[in-house]
Amino acid sequence: MTGRRRLWQWVVVVWVILVAVAGGVTWWLEDSSEPPGPYRWENADPTPSLPEGWESACASATPDEDGRALCFVRTR
């Protein structure tokens, strides 16, 4: 019974050491890479402008009760 207990203690000690080393390596690799966070790789491109003549194309759009109208302008 004592041999089995000692074996489990060694298994637990090795597991704890393995988890600590893996956590340290993960932390080290995270610090050595680019800055964290998805906000770093997002492109903040400006909103594309509307094509010329969109005012006349949307003149017949009927607004709703809030004054908003939906208009589709197709370009190439």
C-alpha positions in Angstrom: 0.0 0.0 0.0 2.8 2.4 0.8 4.4 1.8 -2.7 1.2 2.7 -4.4 0.8 5.9 -2.4 4.4 6.9 -3.1 3.8 6.3 -6.9 0.7 8.6 -6.8 2.7 11.3 -5.0 5.3 11.2 -7.7 2.6 11.3 -10.4 1.1 14.4 -8.8 4.4 16.1 -8.3 5.4 15.5 -11.9 2.0 16.7 -13.1 2.3 19.9 -11.1 5.8 20.6 -12.4 4.6 19.9 -16.0 1.7 22.3 -15.6 3.9 25.0 -14.1 6.5 24.6 -16.9 3.9 24.6 -19.6 2.3 27.7 -18.2 5.6 29.5 -18.0 6.4 28.5 -21.6 3.0 29.8 -22.7 3.5 33.1 -20.9 7.0 33.5 -22.4 5.7 32.8 -25.9 2.8 35.1 -25.5 5.1 37.9 -24.4 7.5 37.4 -27.3 4.8 37.6 -30.0 2.8 40.6 -31.3 0.7 42.5 -28.8 -2.3 40.5 -27.6 -5.9 41.1 -28.5 -8.0 40.9 -31.6 -8.2 44.7 -31.8 -4.6 44.8 -33.1 -5.3 43.0 -36.4 -8.6 44.6 -37.3 -8.4 47.0 -40.3 -10.0 50.3 -39.7 -10.7 51.2 -43.3 -12.8 54.3 -43.9 -16.4 53.8 -44.9 -16.6 53.7 -48.7 -18.3 56.8 -50.2 -21.6 56.6 -52.0 -21.5 56.7 -55.8 -22.3 59.9 -57.7 -26.0 60.3 -58.5 -27.2 58.4 -55.5 -29.5 61.3 -54.4 -31.5 61.1 -57.6 -31.6 57.3 -57.5 -33.0 57.3 -54.0 -35.4 60.2 -54.5 -38.4 57.9 -55.0 -37.7 56.0 -51.7 -40.7 56.3 -49.3 -39.6 57.0 -45.8 -41.1 55.1 -42.8 -42.6 56.8 -39.7 -39.2 57.6 -38.4 -38.1 59.3 -41.6 -35.7 56.6 -42.7 -35.7 55.2 -46.2 -34.0 52.2 -47.7 -32.4 52.6 -51.1 -30.2 50.1 -53.0 -27.6 51.5 -55.4 -25.9 49.0 -57.6 -22.5 49.7 -59.1 -20.0 47.7 -60.9 
